[in-house]
């Protein structure tokens, strides 16, 4: 619910994030197919890497998380109507909401799939640093966004990414609460 609300806030302001979610926003903004459907489809190839790297339990939890985010995002406009959100507020609130949702998922050994799984897999398999691959993909998504949304929205999307990662940096530490 946190992540879906964050996605809705960013979507209302035509902002985005990095990774597969950012790619999903770009596809949705250019095609109008809807975030939920596109997010589900974009994540399908990553399950192979999730099973190999993280195991079946993580993969099934991640599949469920992605499916729920996709469904909730698709049906949220029927439950919550966001007509307009001030873009700076949307960047900060959307980023914080998504970061909080991700934190909850991480603590319960789940994720929202995508590039993070591939980056972790490639780091272990071929030695490519996961952070560098994630950063490269995020940068590519934001550069690609320049052809889809105004440059000011791309800059505010960077603010959203910083807000999201701020939550993770402050809270995602080894030895902290781990759910089951």
C-alpha positions as CSV (number, residue, x, y, z in Angstrom):
1,X,0.0,0.0,0.0
2,X,2.8,2.4,0.9
3,X,4.6,1.7,-2.4
4,X,1.4,1.9,-4.4
5,X,0.5,5.2,-2.9
6,X,4.0,6.5,-3.6
7,X,3.7,5.3,-7.2
8,X,0.4,7.1,-7.5
9,X,1.8,10.3,-6.2
10,X,4.7,10.2,-8.6
11,X,2.4,9.3,-11.5
12,X,0.1,12.2,-10.8
13,X,3.0,14.6,-11.0
14,X,4.5,12.7,-14.0
15,X,7.6,11.9,-12.1
16,X,9.5,8.6,-12.1
17,X,12.2,6.6,-10.3
18,X,15.1,4.5,-11.6
19,X,15.3,0.8,-12.4
20,X,12.4,-1.3,-13.6
21,X,9.9,1.0,-12.0
22,X,11.3,4.0,-13.8
23,X,11.3,2.0,-17.1
24,X,7.6,1.1,-16.3
25,X,6.8,4.8,-15.8
26,X,8.3,5.7,-19.2
27,X,6.5,2.9,-21.0
28,X,3.2,3.9,-19.3
29,X,3.7,7.6,-20.1
30,X,4.4,6.9,-23.8
31,X,1.8,4.1,-24.3
32,X,-0.9,4.7,-21.7
33,X,-1.0,0.9,-20.9
34,X,-1.0,1.6,-17.1
35,X,1.7,1.2,-14.5
36,X,0.3,-2.0,-12.9
37,X,0.2,-4.1,-16.1
38,X,3.5,-2.9,-17.5
39,X,5.3,-3.3,-14.1
40,X,4.2,-6.9,-13.9
41,X,5.3,-7.7,-17.4
42,X,8.7,-5.8,-17.2
43,X,9.6,-7.9,-14.1
44,X,8.9,-11.3,-15.7
45,X,12.4,-12.0,-17.0
46,X,14.0,-11.3,-13.6
47,X,12.5,-14.3,-11.8
48,X,15.0,-16.6,-13.4
49,X,17.8,-14.7,-11.7
50,X,15.9,-14.5,-8.5
51,X,15.5,-18.3,-8.3
52,X,19.2,-18.8,-9.1
53,X,20.5,-16.2,-6.7
54,X,18.0,-15.8,-3.9
55,X,16.1,-19.1,-3.9
56,X,12.5,-20.1,-4.2
57,X,11.2,-18.5,-1.0
58,X,12.5,-15.1,-1.9
59,X,11.3,-15.4,-5.5
60,X,7.8,-16.4,-4.5
61,X,7.6,-13.6,-2.0
62,X,8.9,-11.2,-4.7
63,X,6.4,-12.5,-7.2
64,X,3.6,-11.9,-4.7
65,X,4.9,-8.4,-3.9
66,X,5.1,-7.5,-7.6
67,X,1.7,-8.9,-8.4
68,X,0.1,-7.1,-5.4
69,X,1.8,-3.8,-6.4
70,X,0.6,-4.2,-9.9
71,X,-2.9,-5.0,-8.9
72,X,-3.2,-2.3,-6.3
73,X,-1.6,0.3,-8.7
74,X,-4.1,-0.7,-11.3
75,X,-7.1,-0.4,-9.0
76,X,-6.0,2.5,-6.8
77,X,-7.5,5.2,-9.0
78,X,-10.9,3.8,-8.2
79,X,-10.1,4.1,-4.4
80,X,-8.0,7.2,-4.2
81,X,-8.4,10.0,-6.6
82,X,-5.3,12.2,-7.0
83,X,-6.2,15.1,-9.3
84,X,-3.1,17.1,-8.7
85,X,0.0,17.0,-6.5
86,X,2.5,19.8,-6.2
87,X,5.6,18.3,-7.9
88,X,8.2,19.0,-5.2
89,X,5.8,17.5,-2.6
90,X,5.2,14.6,-4.9
91,X,8.9,13.9,-5.3
92,X,9.6,13.9,-1.6
93,X,6.4,12.2,-0.4
94,X,6.4,9.7,-3.3
95,X,10.1,8.8,-2.6
96,X,9.5,8.5,1.1
97,X,6.4,6.3,0.6
98,X,8.2,4.0,-1.9
99,X,11.3,3.8,0.3
100,X,9.1,2.8,3.3
101,X,7.3,0.1,1.3
102,X,10.7,-1.2,0.0
103,X,12.0,-1.3,3.6
104,X,9.1,-3.4,4.7
105,X,9.6,-5.8,1.9
106,X,13.4,-6.1,2.4
107,X,12.8,-6.8,6.1
108,X,10.6,-9.7,5.1
109,X,13.0,-11.1,2.5
110,X,11.2,-9.8,-0.5
111,X,11.6,-7.1,-3.1
112,X,10.0,-5.5,-6.1
113,X,12.3,-7.4,-8.4
114,X,13.9,-6.0,-11.5
115,X,17.4,-4.7,-11.9
116,X,18.4,-5.2,-8.3
117,X,18.0,-9.0,-8.7
118,X,20.0,-9.0,-11.9
119,X,22.7,-6.8,-10.5
120,X,23.1,-9.0,-7.4
121,X,23.2,-12.1,-9.7
122,X,25.9,-10.6,-12.0
123,X,28.0,-9.4,-9.0
124,X,28.2,-12.9,-7.7
125,X,28.5,-14.6,-11.2
126,X,31.0,-12.3,-13.0
127,X,32.2,-9.8,-10.4
128,X,30.4,-6.8,-11.8
129,X,29.6,-4.5,-8.8
130,X,25.9,-4.4,-8.2
131,X,25.8,-0.8,-7.2
132,X,27.5,0.3,-10.5
133,X,25.1,-1.6,-12.6
134,X,22.1,-0.3,-10.7
135,X,23.5,3.3,-11.0
136,X,24.0,2.8,-14.7
137,X,20.5,1.6,-15.3
138,X,19.0,4.4,-13.1
139,X,21.0,7.0,-15.0
140,X,19.9,5.5,-18.4
141,X,16.3,5.6,-17.3
142,X,16.6,9.2,-16.2
143,X,18.4,10.2,-19.4
144,X,15.7,8.4,-21.4
145,X,13.1,10.3,-19.5
146,X,14.3,13.5,-21.0
147,X,12.5,12.5,-24.2
148,X,9.3,11.7,-22.4
149,X,8.8,14.2,-19.6
150,X,10.1,17.8,-19.1
151,X,13.6,18.3,-17.7
152,X,12.2,19.8,-14.5
153,X,10.3,16.5,-13.9
154,X,13.5,14.5,-14.5
155,X,15.2,16.7,-11.9
156,X,12.4,16.2,-9.4
157,X,12.5,12.5,-10.2
158,X,16.1,12.6,-9.0
159,X,14.8,14.2,-5.7
160,X,12.3,11.3,-5.4
161,X,15.1,8.8,-5.8
162,X,17.2,10.5,-3.2
163,X,14.2,10.5,-0.8
164,X,13.6,6.8,-1.4
165,X,17.2,5.9,-0.9
166,X,17.4,8.1,2.2
167,X,14.8,5.8,3.9
168,X,16.8,2.8,2.9
169,X,20.2,4.2,4.0
170,X,18.8,5.1,7.4
171,X,16.9,1.9,8.0
172,X,18.4,-1.0,6.0
173,X,21.2,-2.2,8.3
174,X,22.5,-5.7,9.0
175,X,21.2,-7.2,12.2
176,X,18.0,-5.2,12.4
177,X,14.6,-6.7,12.6
178,X,14.0,-9.5,10.0
179,X,10.5,-10.7,9.5
180,X,9.5,-14.1,8.3
